[in-house]
Amino acid sequence: DDLPQLRDLLQRALVDEPPFSVREGEFIREGFDPEVDRLRGILHGGKGIIAQIEAREKEKTGIRTLKIGYNKVFGYYIEVSNSFKDQVPETYIRKQTLVNGERYITQELKDLEHDILSASDRVSALEYELFTRLRQELSGHVARIQATAAAVAEADCLCSLAVVAVKNNYCCPAVDESGVIEIHQGRHPVVEAMRPDALFVPNDTYMGRTQDRVSLKHALFVPNDTHMDNRDDTVAIITGPNMAGKSTYMRQVALMVLMAQIGSFVPAKAARLGIVDRVFTRIGASDDLSAGQSTFMVEMTEVSDILHAATDKSLLILDEIGRGTSTYDGMSIARAVLEYCADKKLLGAKTLFATHYHELTALEGQIPGVKNYNIAVRARGEEIVFLRKIVPGGADRSYGIEVAKLAGLPDAVVSRARKILRQLEEESGRPAAAPAPREDQVSFAAVAESQVIDRLRRTQVDSLTPLEALQLLYELKKKLT
């Protein structure tokens, strides 16, 4: 409904650019109301009206010296010289005698004076009265207006999603009730849009030699694959150093699920997204001082809410649960939460679980549905480069001191931290941390092989046609070479 009658009424009644306040006037369009037009004519053309009256009176009386003036005492008046006093009409009312003549007033001048002096207030009040009537008229069509507004809003939303999808190379996801989340070359829609140097580079290109020239400052946005279900891949334990991309990866999965379920395309090469009933997140540190709650208390309260409200159809994003208390307490809580999420009899919800408790990686193989993943890191002596790739397996180090160095801590602090770390490990009876791996210890070849293995593990061979099998073989061979 494009509301033709209401549109016509508004176009006739209101100017294109009305003032801020309806109390100021000047918003009723010329020609809509005769009285508004008359008062505006008086307000904006008072001198012209006086000149017209003066010319008319000269012609009517034959008094060529007649003129109309104004002062604050008498207001508007007609002045006639003494030589023409005998020609003054009886309708003129003498008001003042001068040396050289007389001053008169007429009822027409008094009415005009009143109109000119009060025109501003009268026209503003009249315009507001017309606006009130207009508003009352439109209020009777609220249902029609709201229905049209809702249709326009929906079209605008869908067009915006379409523009973003085309501009950023999104794909149309398959949305079903399978409970499977399968994403190929997924990206974070906000991160890639906000970074001026961010470019989408397919996996095959990323795995090539050109990666050697990519620095930390100008790293390209790296896509990642995701596979989750309610059977063998329910809980993903994600380990790796800070700043490597764990939170970005988890958030992009949650965002793609949300985008798909509102009808949007998603930032990936291909995606199959089983419907989830809710997305729960516990990310970041915060406290509530006004309520007397510490960061850890807030975290535990939120985790409690999640575990009580989530179902086996939910998606959980949990980032470093238990970090706000002592190591053993925190690790115990993190493990208990992870086991609860993975247990099909208790919850069994698809969960992305980022942690620095590397001991938790031992749960793969012990608890059904738990899989380990880590952020690949390339090391050169004491320098590290984050590859931003999620690969199967757990990380053995957090590279905390290396990350601190990247953040700009003074060299003296970094050097002292390394010494203290070695002392603590020796005192606790643990072997000292191995030196940073050589350049060839974490290679692109290893990352490629892990991707191939992961792809083979997820492939349903029995469902492939001969042509699809050949295409898959070609794709895997290309990754390895």
Backbone torsions as a table, in degrees:
resi	resn	phi	psi	omega
1	ASP	NA	111.1	-179.4
2	ASP	-91.1	12.3	169.3
3	LEU	51.3	57.0	-173.4
4	PRO	-63.5	-40.5	-178.2
5	GLN	-67.3	-42.8	-179.6
6	LEU	-67.9	-37.9	178.3
7	ARG	-62.9	-42.5	179.3
8	ASP	-64.1	-41.1	179.2
9	LEU	-62.0	-46.5	-179.0
10	LEU	-65.5	-40.3	179.7
11	GLN	-65.4	-35.9	178.6
12	ARG	-75.5	-31.9	-171.5
13	ALA	-87.5	-36.0	-169.4
14	LEU	-115.9	145.5	175.0
15	VAL	-72.2	163.4	-176.9
16	ASP	-67.4	-35.4	-178.7
17	GLU	-127.0	81.2	-178.4
18	PRO	-70.1	158.4	177.4
19	PRO	-69.2	170.9	-175.3
20	PHE	-63.3	-41.0	-175.2
21	SER	-112.5	139.3	178.1
22	VAL	-75.4	-7.0	178.2
23	ARG	-85.2	-9.2	-175.5
24	GLU	-90.4	-11.5	-177.0
25	GLY	75.9	-169.8	178.1
26	GLU	66.2	24.1	177.3
27	PHE	-115.7	-11.3	174.8
28	ILE	-82.1	131.1	-175.4
29	ARG	-71.2	145.3	178.3
30	GLU	-61.8	134.7	180.0
31	GLY	96.8	-9.9	-178.8
32	PHE	-79.0	-37.5	-177.9
33	ASP	-137.5	123.7	-176.6
34	PRO	-60.6	-40.3	-177.8
35	GLU	-66.7	-38.6	176.2
36	VAL	-62.1	-42.7	179.0
37	ASP	-62.1	-41.0	-178.8
38	ARG	-64.9	-46.2	-178.7
39	LEU	-66.3	-36.5	177.2
40	ARG	-66.5	-37.8	177.3
41	GLY	-61.1	-41.1	177.9
42	ILE	-67.0	-43.6	-175.3
43	LEU	-65.5	-43.8	-175.0
44	HIS	-95.2	-15.3	-176.3
45	GLY	-127.3	34.4	-178.0
46	GLY	-58.8	-43.4	-179.1
47	LYS	-64.0	-37.0	179.2
48	GLY	-66.1	-38.2	179.1
49	ILE	-66.2	-42.8	178.1
50	ILE	-60.3	-42.0	179.9
51	ALA	-64.2	-37.8	179.2
52	GLN	-65.2	-43.4	179.8
53	ILE	-64.3	-42.0	-179.0
54	GLU	-61.5	-44.3	-179.9
55	ALA	-65.1	-40.0	-179.4
56	ARG	-65.4	-42.7	-178.6
57	GLU	-68.5	-36.9	176.6
58	LYS	-60.6	-44.5	-178.2
59	GLU	-67.7	-40.8	-176.0
60	LYS	-70.1	-39.1	-175.3
61	THR	-95.0	-20.0	-175.8
62	GLY	76.4	10.2	179.2
63	ILE	-89.4	103.7	-173.3
64	ARG	-75.1	-19.8	180.0
65	THR	-90.4	1.8	-177.7
66	LEU	-64.0	134.5	175.5
67	LYS	-146.5	152.5	-180.0
68	ILE	-106.9	128.8	179.0
69	GLY	-128.0	-176.0	-177.6
70	TYR	-149.4	136.6	166.2
71	ASN	-142.0	167.1	-173.3
72	LYS	-71.8	-19.8	-178.2
73	VAL	-80.8	-52.0	-174.9
74	PHE	-100.7	-13.3	-174.0
75	GLY	77.5	-140.6	178.9
76	TYR	-79.9	142.1	-178.7
77	TYR	-148.3	162.6	174.2
78	ILE	-110.1	126.1	-179.0
79	GLU	-108.6	131.4	-178.6
80	VAL	-128.2	133.9	178.9
81	SER	-71.6	160.7	-175.4
82	ASN	-61.3	-30.3	-176.4
83	SER	-69.7	-14.4	-179.4
84	PHE	-117.6	16.3	-176.1
85	LYS	-62.5	-33.0	-177.0
86	ASP	-72.3	-10.1	179.8
87	GLN	-98.6	2.7	-178.2
88	VAL	-71.7	129.4	179.5
89	PRO	-65.1	158.1	179.6
90	GLU	-68.5	-20.9	-179.1
91	THR	-73.8	-12.9	178.4
92	TYR	-78.7	137.6	179.6
93	ILE	-108.3	117.6	-177.7
94	ARG	-68.6	133.7	-175.8
95	LYS	-118.5	-31.2	-176.0
96	GLN	-157.1	140.0	177.2
97	THR	-103.4	131.5	177.5
98	LEU	-113.8	173.4	179.0
99	VAL	-64.4	-40.8	-173.8
100	ASN	-104.3	-0.5	-178.1
101	GLY	-179.9	-166.0	-178.8
102	GLU	-128.3	151.9	175.2
103	ARG	-114.6	138.9	-176.0
104	TYR	-131.3	162.5	171.7
105	ILE	-129.5	158.8	174.7
106	THR	-130.5	163.0	179.1
107	GLN	-63.5	-35.0	179.7
108	GLU	-62.8	-42.3	179.3
109	LEU	-66.1	-39.4	179.1
110	LYS	-63.5	-41.9	178.6
111	ASP	-65.4	-41.2	179.6
112	LEU	-64.4	-41.4	178.6
113	GLU	-59.4	-44.8	179.9
114	HIS	-62.5	-42.3	-178.8
115	ASP	-64.3	-43.5	-177.5
116	ILE	-65.8	-45.1	-176.8
117	LEU	-69.7	-28.5	-177.1
118	SER	-106.3	0.7	-174.2
119	ALA	-60.0	-41.7	-176.4
120	SER	-59.9	-51.0	-179.7
121	ASP	-65.9	-40.4	-176.9
122	ARG	-66.9	-41.2	-177.7
123	VAL	-71.0	-36.0	177.5
124	SER	-64.1	-43.8	179.2
125	ALA	-65.2	-40.2	-179.9
126	LEU	-66.6	-41.2	179.1
127	GLU	-63.4	-39.9	178.6
128	TYR	-65.4	-38.0	177.2
129	GLU	-62.4	-42.3	177.5
130	LEU	-65.1	-38.1	178.4
131	PHE	-63.5	-41.3	179.6
132	THR	-61.9	-42.7	177.7
133	ARG	-63.5	-40.9	179.6
134	LEU	-62.8	-43.3	179.1
135	ARG	-63.1	-41.3	178.5
136	GLN	-62.9	-40.3	178.9
137	GLU	-62.8	-43.8	-177.7
138	LEU	-71.1	-31.0	-177.9
139	SER	-62.2	-24.2	177.8
140	GLY	-73.9	-7.5	-179.1
141	HIS	-118.5	25.7	-175.4
142	VAL	-58.7	-42.9	-177.5
143	ALA	-61.3	-42.8	178.7
144	ARG	-64.4	-44.0	-178.2
145	ILE	-63.7	-44.2	-178.7
146	GLN	-66.2	-37.3	178.2
147	ALA	-64.2	-43.3	177.5
148	THR	-65.6	-42.8	179.0
149	ALA	-60.4	-41.2	179.2
150	ALA	-64.2	-40.4	179.0
151	ALA	-65.2	-43.1	178.8
152	VAL	-64.5	-41.4	-179.9
153	ALA	-63.2	-41.8	179.7
154	GLU	-65.4	-43.2	178.4
155	ALA	-62.9	-40.6	179.5
156	ASP	-63.4	-42.8	-179.9
157	CYS	-63.3	-47.6	-178.9
158	LEU	-64.6	-39.5	177.7
159	CYS	-63.7	-40.2	179.1
160	SER	-63.3	-43.6	177.8
161	LEU	-62.4	-38.6	-179.8
162	ALA	-66.7	-43.3	179.3
163	VAL	-61.2	-45.7	179.5
164	VAL	-62.5	-41.2	-178.6
165	ALA	-62.6	-43.7	-179.6
166	VAL	-69.6	-44.6	-175.9
167	LYS	-63.8	-36.1	-172.4
168	ASN	-109.8	13.8	173.1
169	ASN	62.4	48.0	176.4
170	TYR	-81.5	163.6	177.8
171	CYS	-117.5	160.1	176.7
172	CYS	-84.5	116.0	-178.1
173	PRO	-80.8	152.2	169.3
174	ALA	-86.9	118.8	-179.2
175	VAL	-110.1	122.3	-176.6
176	ASP	-144.5	-171.7	-178.9
177	GLU	-107.0	25.7	-176.8
178	SER	-74.1	-22.2	-174.2
179	GLY	81.0	4.1	-178.2
180	VAL	-95.8	136.5	170.7
181	ILE	-115.0	108.3	-178.2
182	GLU	-129.3	114.1	-175.9
183	ILE	-124.5	129.9	177.7
184	HIS	-110.1	121.7	179.1
185	GLN	55.5	52.3	179.2
186	GLY	-78.0	148.9	178.5
187	ARG	-129.7	165.3	176.3
188	HIS	-90.1	116.4	-172.5
189	PRO	-64.2	-31.2	-178.0
190	VAL	-83.3	-45.2	-177.3
191	VAL	-61.2	-45.7	-178.0
192	GLU	-68.6	-25.7	179.3
193	ALA	-81.5	-30.4	-174.8
194	MET	-84.8	-24.2	-177.8
195	ARG	-86.6	120.0	-178.5
196	PRO	-65.3	-22.4	-179.1
197	ASP	-97.9	5.0	-174.4
198	ALA	-76.6	129.5	176.9
199	LEU	-133.3	144.2	177.3
200	PHE	-84.0	118.9	179.5
201	VAL	-120.0	117.9	179.1
202	PRO	-58.3	158.4	-176.9
203	ASN	-56.0	-41.8	-175.1
204	ASP	-62.0	-39.9	178.2
205	THR	-69.6	-42.2	-178.0
206	TYR	-60.7	-34.1	-177.4
207	MET	-77.8	-4.6	-177.2
208	GLY	-79.8	179.2	-175.0
209	ARG	-67.3	-24.8	-177.0
210	THR	-59.3	-18.2	-180.0
211	GLN	-61.0	-28.2	-178.6
212	ASP	-58.0	-23.8	-176.5
213	ARG	-92.9	-1.2	-177.4
214	VAL	-84.0	125.4	180.0
215	SER	-99.6	171.6	179.0
216	LEU	-63.1	-41.2	-175.3
217	LYS	-68.3	-32.9	-172.5
218	HIS	-119.1	34.0	-179.9
219	ALA	-65.9	140.4	178.0
220	LEU	-78.8	155.0	176.9
221	PHE	-70.0	126.8	-173.4
222	VAL	-104.4	121.7	178.2
223	PRO	-76.6	157.1	179.7
224	ASN	-139.1	153.5	177.2
225	ASP	-93.6	156.1	177.5
226	THR	-142.1	136.9	172.3
227	HIS	-140.0	119.9	178.0
228	MET	-139.9	147.0	174.7
229	ASP	-153.7	-174.4	-179.4
230	ASN	-99.5	20.3	-179.0
231	ARG	-121.4	-85.3	-174.0
232	ASP	-93.9	-17.3	-176.6
233	ASP	-127.6	60.2	-176.3
234	THR	-85.5	-46.7	-177.1
235	VAL	-119.1	125.0	177.1
236	ALA	-107.0	115.8	174.5
237	ILE	-88.1	118.5	-175.5
238	ILE	-111.6	118.3	179.1
239	THR	-117.6	166.7	-178.7
240	GLY	142.1	168.7	-176.2
241	PRO	-69.4	160.0	170.9
242	ASN	-62.9	152.1	179.5
243	MET	74.0	-1.3	-176.1
244	ALA	-81.1	-21.0	176.5
245	GLY	122.6	14.1	-178.5
246	LYS	-62.7	-49.5	-178.0
247	SER	-65.3	-40.3	178.3
248	THR	-60.0	-43.6	-179.7
249	TYR	-62.4	-47.0	-178.0
250	MET	-65.2	-41.5	-179.1
251	ARG	-66.1	-36.6	-178.5
252	GLN	-66.8	-33.2	176.3
253	VAL	-64.9	-46.3	179.6
254	ALA	-62.5	-42.2	-179.8
255	LEU	-64.8	-39.7	180.0
256	MET	-66.9	-38.4	176.2
257	VAL	-61.3	-46.7	179.8
258	LEU	-63.2	-45.6	-179.1
259	MET	-61.1	-43.0	-178.8
260	ALA	-63.4	-37.6	-175.4
261	GLN	-80.9	-8.8	171.1
262	ILE	-98.4	2.1	176.4
263	GLY	97.6	15.1	-178.1
264	SER	-95.2	154.1	164.6
265	PHE	-69.3	165.2	-174.6
266	VAL	-127.3	153.7	-178.8
267	PRO	-77.4	81.2	-179.5
268	ALA	-159.2	166.2	175.2
269	LYS	-75.7	-38.3	176.2
270	ALA	-157.8	151.3	-178.6
271	ALA	-154.8	140.3	170.5
272	ARG	-125.3	117.2	-171.5
273	LEU	-124.6	107.2	175.0
274	GLY	-71.1	141.1	-175.8
275	ILE	-61.6	135.3	171.9
276	VAL	-113.4	152.4	-178.6
277	ASP	-81.9	-31.7	178.6
278	ARG	-156.3	156.0	173.5
279	VAL	-114.5	121.1	178.8
280	PHE	-109.7	136.6	178.7
281	THR	-130.5	141.2	170.0
282	ARG	-132.2	92.2	-174.5
283	ILE	-133.0	137.0	173.6
284	GLY	89.3	162.3	-179.5
285	ALA	-107.3	139.0	177.3
286	SER	-157.5	160.4	174.8
287	ASP	-135.7	170.0	179.4
288	ASP	-131.5	83.7	-174.4
289	LEU	-64.1	-36.1	-177.1
290	SER	-64.0	-28.4	179.3
291	ALA	-98.1	4.0	178.8
292	GLY	72.0	28.9	-177.9
293	GLN	-111.4	130.3	177.7
294	SER	-78.5	172.2	176.9
295	THR	-57.3	-44.4	-178.6
296	PHE	-65.0	-39.6	179.4
297	MET	-64.5	-42.5	177.1
298	VAL	-60.8	-43.9	179.1
299	GLU	-60.1	-46.8	-178.3
300	MET	-66.3	-36.4	177.8
301	THR	-63.3	-43.4	-179.6
302	GLU	-67.4	-41.6	177.6
303	VAL	-62.3	-40.0	177.8
304	SER	-60.6	-45.4	178.4
305	ASP	-59.9	-41.2	-178.9
306	ILE	-64.1	-49.6	-175.2
307	LEU	-66.7	-28.3	177.9
308	HIS	-79.2	-29.5	-173.2
309	ALA	-98.8	-22.5	-175.0
310	ALA	-71.9	155.7	174.8
311	THR	-126.7	178.0	179.8
312	ASP	-70.4	-5.9	176.7
313	LYS	-101.0	6.3	-178.1
314	SER	-90.3	164.1	172.3
315	LEU	-117.7	126.2	-177.0
316	LEU	-112.9	133.2	175.8
317	ILE	-118.9	105.5	-175.0
318	LEU	-119.2	121.8	-174.2
319	ASP	-115.9	110.0	174.0
320	GLU	55.3	55.9	176.1
321	ILE	-65.5	135.4	175.3
322	GLY	88.6	6.6	-175.4
323	ARG	-77.2	-13.0	-174.3
324	GLY	-88.3	7.3	179.8
325	THR	-133.4	-169.0	-177.5
326	SER	-62.8	159.4	-173.3
327	THR	-57.5	-50.5	-176.3
328	TYR	-68.6	-40.5	176.4
329	ASP	-61.9	-46.9	-178.1
330	GLY	-62.8	-44.0	179.9
331	MET	-65.7	-37.4	179.2
332	SER	-64.4	-44.3	178.7
333	ILE	-64.6	-45.2	-179.5
334	ALA	-59.3	-43.9	-179.5
335	ARG	-66.0	-41.9	-179.5
336	ALA	-63.3	-41.8	178.1
337	VAL	-63.5	-43.8	-179.4
338	LEU	-62.3	-45.0	179.4
339	GLU	-62.5	-38.5	179.4
340	TYR	-64.2	-43.3	-179.7
341	CYS	-64.5	-36.8	-175.7
342	ALA	-80.6	-25.6	-175.4
343	ASP	-69.4	117.0	-177.1
344	LYS	-65.0	-26.5	-179.9
345	LYS	-79.2	-25.0	-179.2
346	LEU	-97.1	-51.1	-179.4
347	LEU	-140.8	-66.2	178.6
348	GLY	68.4	36.8	-179.4
349	ALA	-93.0	147.0	175.1
350	LYS	-63.6	125.5	-171.6
351	THR	-137.5	131.3	168.2
352	LEU	-102.7	119.3	-168.3
353	PHE	-125.0	100.0	178.7
354	ALA	-89.2	138.0	-177.1
355	THR	-155.9	155.6	170.3
356	HIS	-103.6	1.2	174.5
357	TYR	-82.6	90.8	-174.6
358	HIS	-66.1	-19.2	177.7
359	GLU	-60.5	-25.6	-178.2
360	LEU	-68.9	-18.2	-179.8
361	THR	-66.8	-15.2	177.6
362	ALA	-69.4	-12.4	-177.7
363	LEU	-73.8	-18.4	174.8
364	GLU	-65.4	126.7	-175.7
365	GLY	95.2	-24.9	176.7
366	GLN	-91.3	-38.2	-178.8
367	ILE	-114.3	123.2	180.0
368	PRO	-58.1	138.1	176.0
369	GLY	89.1	-3.8	-179.0
370	VAL	-96.3	128.5	179.4
371	LYS	-129.8	147.2	178.9
372	ASN	-98.8	138.8	172.9
373	TYR	-139.5	155.6	177.2
374	ASN	-146.3	163.4	176.9
375	ILE	-88.2	119.8	-178.4
376	ALA	-64.9	137.5	-179.3
377	VAL	-128.7	138.2	176.3
378	ARG	-110.9	128.2	-175.1
379	ALA	-116.8	140.7	173.5
380	ARG	-131.1	96.5	-175.1
381	GLY	64.5	-120.4	178.7
382	GLU	-96.5	4.2	177.9
383	GLU	-97.5	141.1	178.0
384	ILE	-126.3	149.3	175.0
385	VAL	-126.9	126.3	178.6
386	PHE	-81.7	121.9	-179.8
387	LEU	-83.0	-11.9	177.4
388	ARG	63.0	16.9	-179.2
389	LYS	-103.2	132.4	173.9
390	ILE	-86.7	119.3	-178.8
391	VAL	-126.8	153.6	178.5
392	PRO	-63.0	150.2	178.5
393	GLY	106.6	161.0	-179.6
394	GLY	-98.6	153.3	176.7
395	ALA	-83.8	146.7	179.0
396	ASP	-100.7	-6.5	-179.7
397	ARG	-141.3	157.0	175.8
398	SER	-102.9	-9.9	179.2
399	TYR	52.9	36.4	-176.1
400	GLY	-62.6	-42.5	-178.2
401	ILE	-68.8	-37.6	178.2
402	GLU	-63.8	-39.7	177.9
403	VAL	-66.0	-39.5	177.6
404	ALA	-60.7	-38.2	178.3
405	LYS	-66.2	-40.8	177.4
406	LEU	-62.4	-31.2	-178.8
407	ALA	-74.3	-10.9	175.1
408	GLY	103.8	14.2	176.1
409	LEU	-60.0	145.0	179.1
410	PRO	-56.2	147.2	-178.2
411	ASP	-58.4	-35.7	-179.8
412	ALA	-63.0	-39.0	179.0
413	VAL	-68.0	-43.2	179.9
414	VAL	-63.2	-44.4	179.8
415	SER	-62.9	-42.8	178.9
416	ARG	-64.9	-37.9	179.1
417	ALA	-62.4	-38.7	178.6
418	ARG	-63.2	-41.9	179.8
419	LYS	-64.8	-44.7	-179.8
420	ILE	-62.5	-39.5	179.1
421	LEU	-60.5	-45.0	179.6
422	ARG	-63.3	-40.5	178.9
423	GLN	-62.4	-45.5	-178.7
424	LEU	-62.5	-41.2	-179.7
425	GLU	-67.4	-36.9	178.1
426	GLU	-69.1	-40.2	-179.7
427	GLU	-67.7	-33.2	-179.2
428	SER	-81.8	-3.8	179.9
429	GLY	83.4	1.1	178.2
430	ARG	-85.4	148.3	177.0
431	PRO	-64.4	144.1	179.0
432	ALA	-60.4	148.4	-178.4
433	ALA	-59.6	136.7	178.6
434	ALA	-63.8	147.8	177.4
435	PRO	-60.8	158.4	179.4
436	ALA	-53.6	136.2	-175.6
437	PRO	-62.0	152.7	176.6
438	ARG	-68.2	167.8	-175.0
439	GLU	-57.2	-33.5	-175.0
440	ASP	-91.0	2.1	-178.0
441	GLN	-74.3	-37.4	175.7
442	VAL	-118.3	94.8	-172.5
443	SER	-108.4	167.6	176.4
444	PHE	-67.9	-29.9	177.8
445	ALA	-62.1	-41.0	179.3
446	ALA	-65.0	-40.5	178.2
447	VAL	-62.9	-42.1	179.9
448	ALA	-64.0	-43.0	-179.9
449	GLU	-62.6	-39.9	179.9
450	SER	-65.9	-34.7	177.3
451	GLN	-67.0	-41.2	179.4
452	VAL	-63.3	-44.9	179.5
453	ILE	-61.1	-43.8	-179.2
454	ASP	-64.5	-40.0	179.0
455	ARG	-64.5	-43.0	178.7
456	LEU	-63.0	-37.9	-178.7
457	ARG	-63.9	-33.6	-177.0
458	ARG	-89.7	-10.0	-175.5
459	THR	-78.6	130.1	174.2
460	GLN	-88.6	94.4	-172.8
461	VAL	-61.3	-38.7	-175.7
462	ASP	-63.3	-22.6	-176.1
463	SER	-93.3	-1.8	-177.9
464	LEU	-83.4	139.3	169.8
465	THR	-79.9	162.2	178.0
466	PRO	-54.9	-40.0	-180.0
467	LEU	-67.5	-41.5	178.2
468	GLU	-64.0	-36.4	178.6
469	ALA	-64.8	-42.2	177.4
470	LEU	-63.7	-41.2	179.3
471	GLN	-64.5	-41.0	177.9
472	LEU	-63.2	-43.5	179.3
473	LEU	-61.0	-42.4	178.9
474	TYR	-63.4	-42.3	-179.7
475	GLU	-63.9	-44.0	-179.5
476	LEU	-66.9	-39.8	177.6
477	LYS	-62.1	-40.2	180.0
478	LYS	-64.5	-38.6	178.2
479	LYS	-62.5	-41.2	-176.0
480	LEU	-73.8	-23.5	-178.1
481	THR	-101.5	NA	NA
